[in-house]
């Protein structure tokens, strides 16, 4: 468009493109050049004077915007019975937006004056501006229970599935929600003890059969003891929090920081921006900004929020839900860097040279405003030449510079040689009812890698700053593999015709050379899995032992304080080290760093096990309808009782029980990772390709049983029954096994 737009067209553009509201952006959108810019400036000034726009330095924005999670106050119902609310933290200068509350059948009754935390969706063309769904009522935090519903003449009872909770709950007739006898239900306390001395409950969710997909993650949460119910005092403390202001903070609201997350992300704890360095001494270098939600401002040390966050240690993620470390008021609202909303942050400005080396950095405590909430897929498509309407105006000043800075970091990464494992991550896709629709492998896009490299650089900067200032902190430690595990990996490599050199200090580049040699061969997946098994598990520690996998001397988690307590500790340490305020690391925090490190390392492992068990159950449910089908896969593990198979299609792990291989005796060689049949000589070892038949899939346990059909492309012949074996063949197998042991013993003696 080349003609000067009218006021309505300008307002429509700003409404549709809230991240592109500078005079330059508007002129570019309408093709306005030269002297006509003066007329555009005049129209914008008139719109500002008329109250349609609000100017913030060099940008214009629609003042009538609310964050997606907001505190609301119920104003009452209209003549049609529709319930309306007003925002409690309205910051705009325009007319306060009208919010329609859309209740669910399970929501509690709301009345005039009630305060709620709501999730907002902007609407157009209606008399109201937003529609709100209740997250919870402020000031109320009913205790919840998961259990099996038993129907009675007076309503019913709930028997909790938690082994530590033997107390039943009474459900009045009108509060059963239509639950059937034997169903798994989620309920919340609705009143004090009833006539029979049991607490009264109201069923809020029917989960059906306890083995049904929708129940899977809840069962795992309770089985592993993950706290999923916030105490009243924690909710009350969170509800009192107000948005941080600019006082004693650096104003970063004009920086075009963006968040880049998964498409289904509900919270955003990190934002970034990059631009060419204008320092003539750093030609070809870049400045990278990483801004992280300032959670420490809202979670004071020693308070109820802090105690609960430490207890949880981290958030836990499941295909159908998240168990957050912090309540919604913080994780989904005040600590989430929502688009267009001022948010407190701790940011690091990092200077890299033309080779990708970090040559300087500094931390600031600021107030930022994200110009866009983007997802990985749309950013990658934009970079690949197909930007959508949201990304197109951001290409020149935001997206392209991010990738240019990333290209420099790749150079530094290639020199550093962190461990480069190729292990696809699976993602379970669920329907609204909780049924598994598909199991996909996550794409590893450059957009993902860009954010990872930026976060790694910021984490290194945090560790270096705190070390230089002699501040206590929690390091993320990953120690090198043990000699025993390296020997096992070396033997696997040799059996595959590959080499892992010995007699030198192990570095990640040696492992990468092995992985590169295996790439594209039949042993590719085997070497990747064996290398992963050789690694030690990362953990938290107040002592620095380095990070072997990343090939870094010092590393600390700084970038995710919404979901990791370790990062909150690092934030507090930075606050204390820079003397930014009284909400830094306290002497009490520092005294228990050892215990904190041990505890949060354990909660991390607990979450990993619960997430793994949940995925296993979902995969078993997905495959339960395909019992009898054949699948291809690879042997991923060997045990005395059978062989574990990772299926190609889904990444699910199943077991070939040793009893299904025939009645011959199978010798388990732990060192070599093999099972060898005494009669047939059939040998199963890591990495072999197999075709299997699915014989059993049990959603309740997540168990998958398989039958071996072919091994490395050849049909399998099972051994004879006991008593009818071939003694000569068995003696030959035993002789070969003995010779192998002697050979290995001699070989080890000669080293």
C-alpha positions in Angstrom: 0.0 0.0 0.0 1.4 3.4 -1.0 -1.4 5.8 0.1 -1.5 7.3 3.5 -3.7 5.1 5.8 -6.6 6.5 7.7 -6.9 6.3 11.5 -9.1 3.2 11.4 -6.5 1.4 9.3 -3.7 2.4 11.6 -5.6 1.3 14.7 -6.4 -2.0 13.0 -2.7 -2.6 12.2 -1.6 -1.9 15.8 -4.4 -4.2 17.1 -3.3 -7.0 14.8 0.4 -6.5 15.2 1.1 -5.5 18.8 4.8 -6.1 18.5 5.3 -3.8 15.5 4.1 -0.5 16.7 7.0 1.9 16.2 6.5 4.7 13.6 9.1 2.9 11.5 7.1 -0.4 11.6 3.9 1.4 10.7 5.5 3.3 7.8 7.1 0.1 6.5 3.8 -1.8 6.7 1.9 0.8 4.6 4.8 1.6 2.2 5.2 5.2 3.4 8.4 6.9 2.4 9.9 10.3 2.3 8.0 13.4 3.2 4.7 11.5 3.7 6.2 10.3 7.0 5.4 13.8 8.4 1.7 13.2 7.7 1.9 9.8 9.4 3.5 11.4 12.5 0.7 13.9 12.6 -2.0 11.2 12.5 -0.3 9.2 15.2 -0.1 12.3 17.4 -3.8 12.9 16.9 -4.6 9.3 17.8 -2.5 9.7 20.9 -4.3 13.0 21.9 -7.7 11.3 21.3 -6.7 8.5 23.7 -6.8 5.8 21.1 -3.0 5.2 21.5 -0.5 5.4 24.2 3.1 6.3 23.4 6.0 4.5 25.0 9.2 6.3 23.9 9.5 5.2 20.2 6.5 2.8 20.1 2.8 3.1 20.1 0.6 0.4 21.6 -3.0 -0.4 22.2 -3.3 0.3 25.9 -6.2 -2.2 26.2 -4.1 -5.3 26.5 -4.1 -7.8 29.4 -1.7 -10.7 30.0 -3.1 -14.2 29.3 -3.3 -15.0 33.0 -4.8 -12.2 35.2 -6.3 -11.6 38.5 -10.0 -10.7 38.1 -12.8 -9.5 40.3 -16.3 -10.8 39.6 -18.7 -7.8 39.0 -21.9 -9.9 38.8 -24.3 -11.3 36.3 -26.3 -9.4 33.7 -30.0 -10.0 32.9 -29.2 -13.0 30.8 -27.3 -14.7 33.6 -23.8 -14.1 32.0 -21.1 -13.5 34.5 -18.7 -10.6 34.1 -15.4 -9.6 35.7 -13.0 -6.7 35.8 -9.1 -6.8 35.8 -7.5 -6.1 39.1 -4.2 -4.8 37.7 -5.3 -2.7 34.8 -2.3 -0.6 33.6 -3.8 1.0 30.5 -5.0 4.6 30.1 -7.9 3.6 27.9 -11.3 2.2 28.9 -11.2 -0.8 31.1 -11.9 -4.0 29.1 -15.0 -6.0 29.6 -14.4 -9.7 30.5 -17.0 -12.5 30.2 -16.4 -15.4 32.5 -17.1 -18.8 30.8 -17.8 -21.3 33.7 -17.4 -25.0 33.4 -19.8 -27.5 35.0 -17.2 -28.4 37.6 -16.4 -24.8 38.6 -17.5 -23.5 42.0 -20.3 -20.9 42.1 -18.9 -17.4 41.8 -20.5 -14.3 43.2 -20.0 -10.5 43.0 -16.8 -9.5 44.7 -15.0 -12.8 44.3 -11.4 -12.6 43.1 -10.2 -15.2 40.7 -7.2 -16.2 38.7 -8.3 -16.5 35.1 -6.9 -17.5 31.7 -7.9 -14.9 29.2 -8.7 -15.2 25.5 -9.1 -12.0 23.5 -12.2 -11.8 21.3 -13.3 -9.4 18.6 -16.7 -8.4 17.4 -18.5 -8.9 20.7 -19.7 -6.5 23.4 -16.9 -7.9 25.6 -13.2 -7.8 25.0 -12.0 -11.1 26.7 -13.4 -14.4 27.7 -12.0 -15.9 31.0 -11.7 -19.5 32.2 -11.3 -20.0 35.9 -8.0 -21.3 37.1 -8.9 -21.0 40.7 -10.6 -18.7 43.2 -8.2 -16.4 45.0 -8.0 -17.1 48.7 -9.4 -20.6 48.4 -7.3 -23.7 47.9 -9.5 -26.8 48.5 -7.6 -30.0 49.3 -7.7 -32.5 46.4 -7.8 -36.3 46.4 -7.4 -38.9 43.7 -9.2 -42.2 44.3 -11.7 -44.8 43.3 -15.4 -43.9 43.7 -17.6 -46.4 45.5 -21.3 -45.8 45.0 -23.7 -45.8 48.0 -27.3 -45.0 48.7 -26.3 -41.6 50.1 -24.0 -40.7 47.2 -20.7 -42.4 47.5 -17.3 -42.6 49.0 -13.8 -42.1 47.6 -11.0 -44.5 48.5 -7.7 -42.6 47.9 -5.1 -44.5 45.7 -2.3 -43.0 47.8 -1.0 -45.8 50.0 -0.3 -43.3 52.8 -3.9 -42.1 52.9 -6.3 -44.7 54.2 -9.0 -42.1 55.1 -12.2 -42.3 52.9 -14.1 -39.2 51.7 -17.8 -38.9 51.7 -19.5 -37.6 48.5 -23.1 -36.3 48.9 -25.7 -37.3 46.3 -25.6 -34.0 44.5 -21.8 -33.9 44.3 -21.0 -37.2 42.5 -20.8 -35.5 39.0 -22.4 -38.6 37.5 -19.4 -40.9 38.5 -20.0 -44.6 38.2 -19.0 -47.3 40.8 -15.4 -48.2 40.4 -14.3 -45.2 38.4 -11.2 -43.2 39.1 -12.1 -39.7 40.1 -10.4 -36.5 41.2 -12.3 -34.6 43.9 -11.8 -31.6 46.1 -12.9 -31.1 49.7 -16.3 -29.3 49.8 -16.9 -29.1 53.5 -16.0 -30.2 57.0 -16.6 -33.7 58.3 -20.1 -35.0 57.7 -22.5 -37.0 59.7 -20.3 -40.1 59.5 -17.1 -38.3 60.5 -15.6 -38.3 57.0 -14.6 -35.2 55.1 -17.1 -34.2 52.4 -15.9 -34.0 48.8 -17.2 -32.9 45.4 -16.0 -34.8 42.3 -14.5 -32.4 39.8 -13.1 -34.8 37.2 -14.2 -38.3 36.2 -11.2 -40.3 34.9 -13.1 -43.5 34.1 -11.3 -46.8 34.2 -8.2 -46.6 36.5 -6.3 -48.0 33.6 -7.6 -45.5 31.1 -5.1 -43.0 29.5 -6.4 -39.9 31.3 -5.6 -41.5 34.7 -2.0 -42.4 33.8 -0.1 -39.3 34.8 -2.1 -38.8 38.0 -1.3 -42.3 39.1 2.4 -41.7 38.4 2.3 -38.5 40.3 0.9 -40.2 43.4 3.0 -43.3 43.1 6.2 -41.3 43.1 5.1 -38.9 45.8 5.3 -35.7 43.7 3.4 -32.9 45.6 0.6 -31.7 43.4 -1.5 -29.7 45.9 -0.3 -26.4 47.2 -0.8 -25.6 50.9 -3.2 -22.8 51.7 -0.4 -20.6 53.1 1.6 -20.9 49.8 -1.4 -19.9 47.7 -2.1 -17.0 50.1 1.5 -15.7 49.8 1.4 -16.0 46.0 -1.9 -14.2 45.8 -0.5 -11.2 47.7 2.2 -10.6 45.1 2.0 -7.5 42.9 3.8 -6.8 39.6 7.3 -5.4 40.1 7.9 -1.8 39.1 10.9 0.1 37.7 12.3 1.1 41.0 16.1 0.3 41.2 15.9 -1.6 37.9 17.3 -0.9 34.5 14.6 0.0 32.0 14.8 -2.6 29.2 11.3 -2.1 27.8 12.5 -0.7 24.5 14.7 -3.7 23.7 13.0 -6.0 21.1 13.4 -9.1 23.3 11.4 -12.2 22.2 10.5 -15.5 23.8 10.8 -18.6 21.7 9.2 -21.7 23.2 7.2 -24.8 22.2 3.8 -24.0 20.5 1.9 -25.3 23.6 3.9 -23.4 26.2 1.9 -21.6 28.8 4.8 -19.9 30.6 7.8 -18.1 29.2 10.8 -17.7 31.5 13.5 -16.6 29.1 13.7 -14.0 26.3 16.6 -13.1 24.0 17.8 -10.5 21.5 21.0 -10.1 19.5 22.6 -7.4 17.4 25.9 -6.6 15.8 28.5 -5.2 18.2 29.2 -1.5 17.3 32.5 -1.6 19.2 35.2 -1.0 16.4 37.6 -3.3 18.4 35.2 -6.2 18.0 34.6 -6.3 14.2 32.2 -9.0 13.2 31.2 -9.6 16.8 27.7 -9.6 18.3 25.9 -8.6 21.5 23.6 -11.3 22.9 21.0 -10.4 25.6 19.3 -13.2 27.6 16.6 -12.0 30.0 15.2 -14.4 32.7 12.2 -13.9 34.8 13.1 -12.5 38.2 11.5 -15.1 40.4 13.6 -14.2 43.4 11.7 -10.9 43.7 8.5 -12.9 44.3 9.8 -15.9 46.3 11.5 -14.6 49.4 13.9 -16.9 51.1 12.4 -18.7 54.1 8.8 -18.0 53.2 6.0 -20.4 52.4 6.6 -20.1 48.7 10.3 -20.8 49.1 9.7 -23.8 51.4 7.3 -25.4 49.0 9.5 -24.7 45.9 12.5 -26.3 47.7 10.3 -29.3 48.6 9.2 -29.8 45.0 12.7 -29.1 43.6 11.4 -28.7 40.1 8.3 -28.8 37.9 7.3 -32.2 36.5 6.1 -32.4 32.9 3.6 -35.0 31.6 1.9 -35.4 28.2 -1.4 -34.1 29.6 -0.4 -31.9 32.5 2.3 -30.0 34.4 2.9 -30.2 38.1 4.5 -26.7 38.6 7.1 -25.8 41.2 5.3 -22.5 41.8 1.6 -21.6 41.9 -0.2 -20.3 38.8 -0.2 -16.7 40.1 3.6 -16.8 39.6 4.4 -19.5 37.0 1.6 -18.5 34.6 1.4 -14.8 35.4 3.8 -12.6 37.3 7.0 -14.6 36.4 6.0 -15.4 32.9 7.4 -13.0 30.2 4.2 -12.5 28.3 4.1 -10.6 25.1 3.5 -6.8 25.6 3.5 -7.0 29.4 6.2 -5.3 31.7 8.0 -8.0 33.6 10.8 -8.1 36.1 13.9 -9.9 35.0 17.6 -10.5 35.6 19.4 -10.2 32.3 22.9 -10.8 31.0 24.6 -8.9 28.2 27.2 -11.0 26.5 29.8 -9.9 24.0 31.1 -12.5 21.6 33.8 -12.0 18.9 33.7 -13.1 15.3 34.8 -16.6 16.2 32.0 -17.1 18.8 34.1 -16.7 21.9 32.6 -14.8 24.8 34.9 -11.9 25.5 32.8 -10.1 28.1 29.5 -10.0 30.0 27.6 -8.1 32.6 24.4 -8.8 34.6 21.6 -6.3 35.2 18.3 -6.4 37.1 15.7 -4.8 34.9 12.2 -4.4 33.7 11.5 -5.7 30.2 8.6 -6.1 27.8 8.6 -9.0 25.3 7.7 -7.8 21.8 6.6 -11.2 20.7 5.9 -14.7 22.0 7.1 -17.0 19.2 7.3 -20.8 18.8 10.2 -22.8 17.5 8.4 -24.0 14.3 7.3 -20.5 13.1 10.8 -19.1 13.8 12.4 -21.9 11.9 10.0 -21.5 9.0 10.7 -17.7 9.0 14.5 -18.4 8.9 13.9 -20.9 6.0 12.3 -18.2 3.9 8.6 -18.6 4.8 7.8 -16.1 7.6 4.2 -15.8 8.8 2.5 -12.5 9.5 3.9 -12.4 13.0 7.5 -13.1 12.1 7.8 -11.2 8.8 8.1 -7.7 10.4 10.7 -9.1 12.9 13.1 -10.6 10.4 15.5 -7.8 9.8 15.9 -6.5 13.4 15.2 -9.6 15.5 15.1 -13.1 13.9 18.0 -12.8 11.4 20.4 -11.3 14.0 19.6 -14.1 16.4 20.6 -16.7 13.8 23.7 -14.7 12.8 24.9 -14.7 16.5 24.0 -18.4 16.7 26.2 -19.1 13.7 29.2 -17.6 15.6 28.4 -19.7 18.7 28.4 -22.9 16.5 32.0 -22.1 15.6 32.9 -22.0 19.3 30.9 -25.1 20.0 32.7 -27.0 17.2 36.1 -26.1 18.8 34.9 -27.0 22.3 33.5 -30.3 21.1 30.7 -31.1 23.7 29.3 -34.6 23.5 27.2 -34.9 20.4 24.8 -37.8 21.0 22.0 -38.4 18.4 19.2 -39.8 20.5 15.7 -38.8 19.1 13.2 -37.7 21.7 9.7 -39.0 21.5 6.6 -37.0 22.0 3.2 -38.5 23.0 0.3 -36.7 21.3 -3.0 -37.0 23.2 -6.6 -36.2 22.3 -8.7 -34.0 24.6 -10.1 -37.2 26.2 -6.5 -38.4 27.0 -6.3 -41.1 24.3 -2.9 -41.4 22.5 -3.4 -40.2 19.0 0.2 -40.7 17.8 3.8 -41.0 19.0 6.2 -38.7 17.1 9.9 -38.0 17.4 10.6 -34.4 18.2 12.3 -32.4 15.4 15.7 -30.9 16.3 15.4 -27.6 14.6 18.1 -24.9 14.4 15.7 -22.7 16.3 15.9 -25.2 19.2 19.7 -25.3 19.0 19.9 -21.5 18.9 18.0 -21.2 22.2 20.1 -24.0 23.8 23.3 -22.3 22.9 22.2 -18.9 24.2 21.1 -20.5 27.5 24.3 -22.4 27.8 26.3 -19.2 27.3 24.2 -17.4 29.9 24.6 -20.3 32.4 28.4 -20.1 31.9 28.3 -16.4 32.5 26.4 -16.9 35.8 28.9 -19.4 37.0 31.9 -17.3 36.1 30.5 -14.2 37.7 29.7 -15.9 41.0 33.1 -17.6 41.1 34.9 -14.3 40.5 32.9 -12.7 43.3 33.6 -15.7 45.6 29.9 -16.2 46.1 28.3 -19.6 47.2 26.3 -21.2 44.5 25.0 -24.5 43.1 26.9 -25.9 40.2 25.5 -28.2 37.6 28.0 -31.1 37.7 28.6 -33.8 35.1 31.6 -36.0 35.9 33.5 -38.1 33.3 32.7 -41.8 32.9 34.2 -44.4 35.3 37.0 -46.6 34.0 34.8 -49.6 34.2 32.1 -48.0 32.0 34.7 -46.8 29.5 36.1 -50.4 29.3 32.6 -51.7 28.5 32.1 -49.0 25.8 35.5 -49.8 24.4 34.6 -53.5 24.1 31.3 -52.6 22.4 33.2 -50.4 19.9 35.7 -53.1 19.2 33.0 -55.7 18.6 31.5 -53.2 16.1 34.8 -52.8 14.2 35.4 -49.3 15.7 38.0 -47.9 17.9 37.9 -45.8 21.1 41.5 -45.0 21.9 43.0 -45.9 25.2 46.0 -44.6 27.2 45.0 -40.9 27.1 43.0 -38.5 29.1 39.4 -38.9 27.9 37.9 -35.9 26.2 34.5 -35.5 24.6 36.1 -35.1 21.2 37.3 -38.8 21.5 33.7 -39.9 22.0 32.5 -37.7 19.2 35.1 -39.3 16.9 33.6 -42.7 17.8 30.1 -41.4 17.2 31.1 -39.9 13.9 32.7 -43.2 12.8 29.5 -45.1 13.6 27.2 -42.6 11.9 25.4 -44.2 9.0 26.5 -47.7 9.8 24.5 -50.6 11.3 26.1 -49.8 14.6 25.0 -46.1 14.7 22.2 -46.5 17.3 24.2 -49.1 19.3 27.2 -46.8 19.8 24.9 -43.8 20.7 23.1 -45.9 23.3 26.3 -47.4 24.7 27.9 -44.0 24.9 24.9 -42.7 26.8 25.0 -45.7 29.2 28.7 -44.9 29.9 27.9 -41.4 31.1 27.4 -40.5 34.7 24.3 -38.8 35.8 24.4 -35.0 36.2 23.7 -33.6 39.6 23.8 -30.3 41.7 26.7 -29.5 44.0 28.1 -26.4 45.8 31.5 -27.7 44.7 32.7 -27.3 41.1 33.7 -30.5 39.4 33.0 -29.2 35.9 30.6 -30.4 33.2 32.1 -33.2 31.1 29.3 -33.6 28.6 29.3 -29.9 27.7 33.1 -29.7 27.9 32.9 -26.7 30.3 35.0 -26.0 33.4 32.2 -24.3 35.3 28.4 -24.4 34.7 25.4 -23.3 36.8 21.7 -23.4 36.0 20.4 -19.8 35.7 17.9 -19.7 32.9 14.8 -21.5 34.3 13.9 -20.3 37.9 10.2 -20.9 37.3 10.7 -24.6 37.1 14.1 -25.4 38.8 15.0 -24.4 42.4 18.7 -24.6 41.6 18.2 -21.6 39.2 16.4 -19.6 42.0 19.5 -20.2 44.2 21.8 -18.8 41.5 19.5 -15.8 41.0 19.7 -15.1 44.7 23.5 -15.4 44.6 23.6 -12.9 41.7 21.4 -10.5 43.6 23.7 -10.7 46.7 26.9 -10.5 44.6 25.7 -7.3 42.9 24.1 -5.8 46.0 20.8 -5.4 44.2 18.5 -5.8 47.2 17.6 -7.7 50.3 16.1 -10.7 48.4 19.4 -12.3 47.7 21.1 -15.4 49.0 20.8 -15.5 52.8 23.3 -17.0 55.3 20.7 -19.7 56.0 20.5 -20.6 52.3 24.3 -20.8 52.1 24.5 -23.0 55.2 22.3 -25.7 53.7 23.6 -25.7 50.1 24.9 -29.2 50.5 21.5 -30.6 51.7 19.7 -28.5 49.0 21.9 -29.9 46.3 21.3 -33.5 47.4 17.6 -32.9 47.8 16.9 -31.3 44.4 19.1 -33.9 42.6 16.8 -36.5 44.1 13.6 -34.6 43.2 14.9 -34.3 39.6 15.4 -38.1 39.4 12.0 -38.6 40.9 10.4 -36.5 38.2 12.3 -38.2 35.5 11.1 -41.6 36.7 7.5 -40.5 37.0 7.7 -38.9 33.5 9.2 -42.1 32.1 6.6 -44.4 33.7 3.8 -42.2 32.4 5.2 -42.3 28.8 5.6 -46.1 29.1 1.9 -46.5 30.2 0.7 -44.2 27.4 2.7 -46.2 24.9 1.4 -49.5 26.2 -2.1 -48.1 25.9 -1.4 -47.0 22.3 0.0 -50.4 21.4 -2.7 -52.5 23.2 -4.9 -52.3 20.2 -2.2 -53.8 18.0 -1.4 -57.0 19.8 -0.4 -59.7 17.3 1.2 -57.1 14.9 4.9 -57.3 13.9 7.3 -54.5 14.4 11.0 -53.8 13.7 13.4 -52.6 16.3 16.8 -52.9 17.8 18.1 -54.7 20.9 18.7 -51.9 23.5 19.5 -53.9 26.6 20.4 -57.4 27.7 19.5 -58.9 31.1 19.6 -62.3 32.6 15.8 -62.6 32.1 15.6 -61.5 28.5 16.4 -58.8 25.9 15.0 -55.3 25.8 13.9 -54.0 22.3 13.4 -50.4 21.3 10.7 -50.3 18.6 11.5 -48.1 15.5 8.0 -46.8 15.0 7.2 -45.4 18.5 10.5 -45.6 20.4 8.6 -47.8 23.0 10.7 -50.3 25.0 9.5 -53.9 25.2 10.9 -57.2 26.6 11.5 -60.5 24.9 11.3 -62.8 27.9 14.0 -65.5 27.9 11.3 -68.2 28.3 9.9 -67.2 24.9 13.2 -68.2 23.2 12.7 -71.9 23.8 13.6 -74.3 26.6 17.4 -74.3 26.0 19.6 -72.7 28.6 20.8 -69.1 27.8 24.1 -68.0 29.2 24.2 -64.3 30.2 27.6 -62.6 29.7 27.4 -59.3 31.6 30.8 -58.0 30.3 29.9 -58.5 26.6 26.2 -57.8 27.0 25.1 -61.0 25.4 22.7 -64.0 25.8 23.9 -67.2 24.1 21.7 -70.3 23.7 23.4 -73.5 24.9 21.8 -75.7 22.2 21.4 -73.5 19.1 24.2 -71.1 19.8 21.6 -68.3 19.2 23.3 -65.1 20.4 21.5 -61.8 21.3 23.6 -58.7 21.7 23.2 -55.0 21.9 22.4 -53.2 18.7 21.2 -56.2 16.7 18.2 -55.5 14.3 15.1 -57.6 15.1 11.6 -58.2 13.9 9.2 -59.0 16.8 5.6 -59.8 17.4 3.7 -57.8 20.0 2.2 -60.4 22.4 1.1 -58.2 25.3 0.7 -54.5 26.2 -0.6 -53.7 29.7 -1.5 -50.0 30.1 -1.8 -50.3 34.0 1.9 -51.3 34.3 3.3 -50.0 31.0 4.6 -53.5 30.3 5.2 -54.6 26.7 6.0 -58.2 25.9 7.4 -59.3 22.5 8.2 -62.5 20.7 11.4 -62.7 18.5 10.7 -63.4 14.8 14.0 -62.6 13.1 17.4 -61.5 14.1 19.6 -59.4 11.7 17.2 -60.4 8.9 17.3 -64.2 9.5 14.4 -66.2 10.9 15.0 -67.5 14.4 15.0 -71.2 15.2 14.1 -71.9 18.8 15.9 -74.5 20.9 14.4 -77.9 21.7 12.7 -78.8 24.9 14.6 -79.9 28.0 15.7 -83.5 27.9 16.0 -83.5 24.1 19.0 -81.2 23.7 22.1 -82.0 21.7 24.9 -82.8 24.1 27.6 -82.4 21.4 26.3 -79.0 20.4 26.0 -77.9 24.1 29.6 -79.1 24.7 30.8 -77.1 21.7 29.1 -74.0 23.0 30.5 -74.4 26.5 34.0 -75.0 25.0 33.7 -71.8 22.9 32.6 -69.8 25.9 35.5 -71.2 28.0 38.0 -70.4 25.2 36.6 -66.8 25.0 37.1 -66.4 28.8 40.7 -67.7 28.6 41.4 -65.4 25.6 40.1 -62.4 27.4 42.1 -63.3 30.5 45.3 -63.7 28.5 44.7 -60.5 26.6 44.2 -58.5 29.9 47.3 -60.0 31.4 49.5 -58.8 28.5 48.4 -55.2 28.8 
